Amino acid sequence: MNASVSLIVTAYNRQQFLAKTIESILAQTYSDFELLIWDDGSTDHSVAISQQYAEQDARIRVVAADHRGFASALRAAISTTTGAYLGWVDSDDLLEPTALQETISALDAAPSVGMVYTQYRVINEEGVDQGLGVRSQIPYSSDQLLVSFMTFHFRLLRRSVYEQIGGLDSSYDRAEDYDLCLRLSEVTEIQQVPKPLYCYRQHGGNMTNDQLEQIRWSYRASVAALKRRGLEESYAIDLRVVSQFVLRRV
């Protein structure tokens, strides 16, 4: 199968949300894609769920691999796909039906742009809309990306540009996508599609467990980018971790 777009879902014990994620991808208005579901050694029913969908749709391929961690699994998964455009969807999140159509149109219309990204909405564990994501409201610039990860979701990349920078660096255990976007911003134009075409699910499994560690890895990626750009003599990046309580109506 030689589809124009390769989409990847890496799953690790995500049986609670995986079916909804897959269904949101299959509901795309743009249909010329391959979907690789790479299972990273799940011990629940994630593989069985994935295989059920693969039996029903020839665009889906399932790889059941040993557990290696998200960044290494995603890099390995990407290497087995062939589409000229590529993107990935977290195994607990959702794509809006026109996400592919609109991001592909944006790339097709601007050959100098190597990556497009969309705005996103936050949903809770039950899928209830919690509003537009905060990062969606930060204007993009290569400089601002040093301190604000606004290129959060959904991203569609040209494979040629992904390969130009050497792909994902799997040594960034918690901030591999941020590091990737920083490196992409140094070689290509990046553009936002100003629509919330991705649903980012917040739940107990992703909200607090590795938050501090993720901040540390993001800081490391930002400092490395500053050095690559030759700015370390003029600027420094300070890390500030702030805890804040917010009162909201229920």
C-alpha positions as CSV (number, residue, x, y, z in Angstrom):
1,M,0.0,0.0,0.0
2,N,1.5,3.4,-1.1
3,A,-0.7,5.9,0.6
4,S,0.2,9.6,0.5
5,V,0.0,10.0,4.3
6,S,1.3,7.8,7.0
7,L,-0.4,8.2,10.4
8,I,1.0,6.5,13.5
9,V,-0.5,5.6,16.8
10,T,1.8,4.2,19.5
11,A,-0.1,2.4,22.2
12,Y,1.0,1.2,25.6
13,N,-1.8,-0.2,27.8
14,R,-4.4,2.2,26.4
15,Q,-7.4,-0.2,26.0
16,Q,-9.7,2.4,27.7
17,F,-9.3,5.0,24.9
18,L,-7.7,3.3,21.9
19,A,-10.9,2.3,20.1
20,K,-12.1,5.9,20.1
21,T,-8.8,7.1,18.8
22,I,-8.8,4.7,15.9
23,E,-12.4,5.5,15.0
24,S,-11.6,9.2,14.9
25,I,-8.8,8.5,12.4
26,L,-11.0,6.2,10.3
27,A,-13.7,9.0,10.2
28,Q,-11.3,11.3,8.3
29,T,-12.8,13.0,5.2
30,Y,-9.4,12.4,3.5
31,S,-9.1,8.7,3.0
32,D,-5.7,8.1,1.3
33,F,-3.7,7.2,4.3
34,E,-2.1,4.3,6.0
35,L,-2.5,3.8,9.7
36,L,0.2,2.0,11.6
37,I,-0.7,1.1,15.2
38,W,2.5,0.2,17.0
39,D,1.9,-1.5,20.3
40,D,4.8,-0.9,22.7
41,G,4.5,-4.1,24.7
42,S,1.0,-3.6,26.2
43,T,-0.1,-6.1,28.8
44,D,-3.8,-5.2,28.4
45,H,-6.1,-5.7,25.4
46,S,-4.6,-3.0,23.3
47,V,-3.2,-5.4,20.7
48,A,-6.5,-7.3,20.3
49,I,-8.5,-4.0,19.9
50,S,-6.0,-2.9,17.2
51,Q,-6.2,-6.2,15.4
52,Q,-10.0,-6.1,15.3
53,Y,-9.9,-2.8,13.4
54,A,-7.1,-4.0,11.1
55,E,-9.3,-7.0,10.1
56,Q,-12.0,-4.5,9.0
57,D,-9.9,-1.9,7.2
58,A,-6.9,-2.7,4.9
59,R,-5.4,0.7,5.6
60,I,-4.5,-0.4,9.1
61,R,-1.3,-2.3,10.0
62,V,-0.6,-3.5,13.6
63,V,2.9,-4.2,15.0
64,A,3.1,-5.8,18.4
65,A,6.6,-5.0,19.7
66,D,8.5,-5.3,22.9
67,H,8.3,-2.4,25.3
68,R,10.9,0.3,24.6
69,G,9.3,3.6,25.6
70,F,7.4,6.1,23.6
71,A,10.2,8.0,21.8
72,S,12.0,4.9,20.7
73,A,8.7,3.2,19.7
74,L,7.6,6.2,17.6
75,R,10.9,6.5,15.8
76,A,10.9,2.8,15.0
77,A,7.3,3.0,13.8
78,I,7.9,6.0,11.5
79,S,10.8,4.2,9.9
80,T,8.5,1.4,8.7
81,T,6.1,3.8,6.9
82,T,6.3,5.4,3.5
83,G,3.9,8.3,3.0
84,A,5.2,11.6,1.7
85,Y,3.4,13.2,4.7
86,L,3.5,11.8,8.2
87,G,1.9,12.5,11.5
88,W,1.0,10.8,14.8
89,V,-1.9,10.7,17.1
90,D,-1.6,9.9,20.8
91,S,-3.5,6.7,21.7
92,D,-5.8,8.5,24.1
93,D,-6.6,11.5,21.9
94,L,-9.0,12.2,19.0
95,L,-8.7,13.7,15.5
96,E,-11.5,15.9,14.2
97,P,-12.9,14.6,10.8
98,T,-11.3,17.2,8.6
99,A,-7.9,17.3,10.3
100,L,-6.1,15.5,7.5
101,Q,-7.9,17.3,4.7
102,E,-7.1,20.7,6.1
103,T,-3.5,20.1,7.0
104,I,-2.7,18.4,3.7
105,S,-4.3,21.3,1.9
106,A,-2.1,23.7,3.8
107,L,1.1,21.8,2.9
108,D,0.0,21.4,-0.7
109,A,-0.6,25.2,-1.0
110,A,2.9,26.1,0.5
111,P,5.8,24.1,-0.8
112,S,8.2,26.0,1.5
113,V,6.4,24.9,4.6
114,G,7.7,21.7,6.1
115,M,5.3,21.3,8.9
116,V,1.8,22.5,9.7
117,Y,0.1,22.2,13.1
118,T,-3.5,22.8,14.2
119,Q,-5.1,24.3,17.3
120,Y,-6.5,21.8,19.8
121,R,-9.3,21.4,22.3
122,V,-8.9,19.8,25.7
123,I,-11.2,17.0,26.7
124,N,-11.5,15.2,30.0
125,E,-11.4,11.5,30.7
126,E,-15.0,11.1,29.6
127,G,-14.5,13.1,26.4
128,V,-16.3,16.3,27.6
129,D,-15.0,19.5,26.0
130,Q,-12.9,21.7,28.3
131,G,-12.2,24.4,25.8
132,L,-9.5,25.6,23.5
133,G,-6.0,24.6,24.6
134,V,-3.9,27.4,26.1
135,R,-0.9,26.7,23.7
136,S,-3.2,27.2,20.7
137,Q,-3.5,30.9,21.6
138,I,0.3,31.5,21.4
139,P,1.4,32.9,18.0
140,Y,4.1,30.9,16.2
141,S,7.6,32.2,15.7
142,S,10.9,30.2,15.7
143,D,12.2,32.4,18.5
144,Q,9.1,32.0,20.7
145,L,9.3,28.3,20.2
146,L,12.4,28.4,22.4
147,V,10.2,29.0,25.5
148,S,6.7,28.1,24.4
149,F,5.7,24.7,22.8
150,M,2.9,26.1,20.8
151,T,3.3,23.6,17.9
152,F,1.6,21.0,20.2
153,H,-1.1,19.2,18.1
154,F,-2.0,18.1,15.5
155,R,1.2,18.1,13.3
156,L,1.6,17.0,9.8
157,L,5.2,16.9,8.4
158,R,6.8,16.4,5.0
159,R,8.8,13.2,5.3
160,S,11.7,14.8,3.4
161,V,12.1,17.5,6.0
162,Y,11.8,14.9,8.9
163,E,14.6,12.9,7.3
164,Q,16.7,16.0,6.6
165,I,17.1,16.7,10.3
166,G,17.6,13.0,11.2
167,G,14.2,12.3,12.6
168,L,13.2,12.0,16.2
169,D,16.0,11.9,18.8
170,S,14.8,9.1,21.0
171,S,17.3,10.1,23.8
172,Y,14.8,12.9,24.6
173,D,12.8,10.6,26.8
174,R,10.0,13.0,27.7
175,A,10.3,15.9,25.1
176,E,11.1,14.2,21.9
177,D,8.3,16.1,20.0
178,Y,9.4,19.5,21.3
179,D,13.0,18.8,20.4
180,L,11.9,17.7,16.9
181,C,9.8,20.9,16.4
182,L,12.8,23.0,17.5
183,R,15.1,21.4,15.0
184,L,12.4,21.6,12.3
185,S,12.0,25.3,12.9
186,E,15.7,25.8,12.1
187,V,15.5,24.3,8.6
188,T,11.9,25.0,7.3
189,E,8.9,27.2,7.6
190,I,6.2,26.1,10.1
191,Q,2.6,27.2,9.8
192,Q,-0.5,27.0,12.0
193,V,-3.9,25.9,10.7
194,P,-6.1,28.2,13.0
195,K,-8.7,25.6,13.8
196,P,-9.0,23.2,16.7
197,L,-8.8,19.9,14.8
198,Y,-7.3,17.8,17.6
199,C,-8.8,16.7,21.0
200,Y,-6.2,16.4,23.7
201,R,-7.5,14.2,26.5
202,Q,-6.4,14.9,30.0
203,H,-6.7,12.1,32.5
204,G,-5.0,10.6,35.5
205,G,-2.6,8.6,33.4
206,N,-1.0,11.6,31.6
207,M,-1.5,14.7,33.9
208,T,0.9,14.4,36.8
209,N,3.0,11.3,36.8
210,D,6.0,12.7,34.7
211,Q,5.2,16.4,34.7
212,L,8.4,17.6,36.4
213,E,10.5,15.2,34.4
214,Q,8.9,16.4,31.2
215,I,9.7,20.0,32.1
216,R,13.3,19.1,32.7
217,W,13.6,17.4,29.3
218,S,11.9,20.3,27.6
219,Y,14.4,22.7,29.2
220,R,17.2,20.5,27.9
221,A,15.8,20.7,24.4
222,S,15.4,24.4,24.6
223,V,19.0,25.0,25.8
224,A,20.3,22.7,23.0
225,A,18.4,24.7,20.4
226,L,19.8,28.0,21.8
227,K,23.3,26.6,21.3
228,R,22.6,25.3,17.8
229,R,21.4,28.8,16.8
230,G,24.6,30.4,18.2
231,L,22.7,32.5,20.7
232,E,24.2,31.1,24.0
233,E,26.6,34.1,24.3
234,S,23.7,36.6,24.1
235,Y,20.8,34.8,25.8
236,A,20.2,32.3,28.6
237,I,17.1,30.3,29.3
238,D,16.0,30.2,33.0
239,L,13.8,27.4,34.2
240,R,10.9,28.4,36.5
241,V,8.5,25.8,37.8
242,V,5.3,27.5,39.3
243,S,2.5,25.8,41.1
244,Q,-0.9,27.5,40.7
245,F,-4.4,26.8,41.9
246,V,-7.3,28.0,39.7
247,L,-10.9,28.3,40.9
248,R,-13.6,27.5,38.3
249,R,-17.3,27.0,38.3
250,V,-18.7,23.4,38.1
